[in-house]
Amino acid sequence: MRLHDLQPRPGARHRRKRLGQGESSGHGKTSGRGGKGQTARSGSSIRIGFEGGQMPLIRRIPKRGFNNARHGTRYLAVNLEALNRFEDGARVDEAALRSVGLANGRSDGIKILGQGEVTRKLTVSAHAFSASARAKIEAKGGACEVIAPKQARPAKPKVAKPKAANPEAAKIQAPKSEPAKTP
């Protein structure tokens, strides 16, 4: 096979849709844009959910209930078989996992899962372990150290602002006095 023999796989290339090429093409006259109006104009785009000024559905329906997802603990999962890339007797912690690319992104901690087999004696430090992962690590003579989960930052306490702290507001609230007349 040579360079001139290379060609795209069948179905990988599509001919472009030629608009406005006569009624019988099926895409003539209005070129698939329907009748007149805002969406028929070039450069027109209406944001998702916009209903022409009418109160949108997402704002009309009542908001109820509670979603626990934002309060949950999100762990980055690391399987045991991935830990075999570390040397025998190594200490594996969050920094080591991130440096080799096994734990990427933001999370509340790292959880070691028991998929696969570990072939080395390792000291693993993580926020959580599955029961099977802990058993397999300790069976090879390794150790599991549980780190305390990251603490959520407490909400800022709300401080009551004194009224009329704004000098402009004080001017408005003060009664107007007439200027002194000079004889």
N, C-alpha and C positions, 0 to 999 in steps of 0.2 A: 504494500500500500504506500502511495506517495501523497504528497500534499495536494496535488490536483485531483486525487481520488476522494478526498474528504468532502462530505456533504452533510447537512443537518439531518437528523432523524425524521422519518415521515411524520407529518403532523406538527412538527416543531415550529414551522414557519407558516404564517397566515397572510393572505393577501389583505391589504388595507381596505377598509370599508369606504367606497367612493360615494360620497353624498352629493345630492343635487344633480344627478346625471340622468334625469328623465323620470317620468311617472312609472314606467314599466319596471324600473330597477327596484321599486319598493322603497327607495330612500330618496325620492325626488322631491321637488317643490319645497316643502318645509324641512327637508333633510333630517327627519326623525325628531324634530323639536316640537311637534304639535302645532297648535294655532299660534295666534299672537299673544303677547303678554310678556311679563318679566322674564320668564324662563326661556323664551324664544330669542332673547337678545344675547349678543356676544358678551362675554365677560361676566355673565350673570351667575351668581351663586347665592343660595339662601341657606342659612345655617340649619343644621339638623334640629328638628323640633319646632321650627318657626311656623306659625299658622297665620301669617298675614296680619298680625296685630291682635288677633283673637287670643284670649288667655290660653296658653298651650296646655296640652293634656297633662304634661308632667307637673305643671303648677296647679292644675284644677283638682287633681286627685289628692285626698288627704294623706299626710305622712303619719304613719302609725308604727308602733312596735319598736323593737330594739334589735340592733345587729351586733352580735358578739364578736364578729370577725376582727374588728379593730382592737379588741381587748385581749385577743388570744396570744399565745406564744408561738412564734414562727421559728422553727429550727431548720438549719441547713442539714440535709441528710447526707451522711458519708457511709458507704458500705465497707464491710471488713476487707473484702478482696482488694480494695483500693489502697489499703494500708500496707500491702506487701511491698510497696516501692521504697519504704523506709528500711534502714539497716537494722540488723538484729540488735536489740538492747536500746534502741533509740527512744527518745521521749517525743511523743506526738501530741502537740497542743494546737490551739487555734491558729497561732502564727505560722507553725510548720505546715498545716493543711492549706492555709491561704497562699503560702509561698510556692507550693507545688501545683496550685490551681484546683485543689479538690473542694474548696469551700469559697465560692465567689458570691458577692452581693451582700446586701444588708440582711440581717436577721437578729433574732433575740438570743441565738446561741447555736451550738452544733450538737447534733445527735448522731451517735454511732449505731448503725443498723447491722443486723447479723447476716446479710446476704453474702455468700461466698465463705471461703476459709482463710484464716490468717496463718501464715507459715513461719512467722518470726515472733520472738519474745519482745513485746513492746509495752511501754508505759504510756497509756493513752489518757489524756486529760481533755474532757469534754463536758458540756452542760447536761447531757442526758445519754443514757445507753439503753438499748433494748435488752431484754433478758437473755436472748440467745447470743447477742454480741458480747455481753459481759461474760457469759459462760465460756465462749470460745476463746476470748482473750486470756482469761484466767486458766483455762486448760493448757495453754501453751506456756504458762509460767509468767505471763504478763500481769500488769496491774491496771485497774480502772480508777481514775480519780474524777470525782464529780465536782465541777465548778459551780458556784452559786449562780443562778440566772441573773442576767443584767437587770438592775432595778429601774423601773419606770421613773421618769422625772416627775416630781410632784407638781400639781398645777399651781400656778402663781396665785397667791391670795389676792382677792379683790380689795382694793383700798378705796374707801369712800372719799370722793373729792369734795372739798368744801365748796359751798355754793358761792357764786359770783367771784370765783378765783380769777376769772378772765377780766382784765381791766376794761375791755369793751363792754362786757355785760354790766359791770358796775356803773358805767356812764349811763347806760340805758335805764337802769333801775333807779338811779338817784333822781329825786324830784328836781325839776327845773326851777331855778330861782331867777328872778328878774334882775338884770344888771342895775347897779346903783346909779341914780340920776344925778348928774352934776349940774349945779345952778349956773 
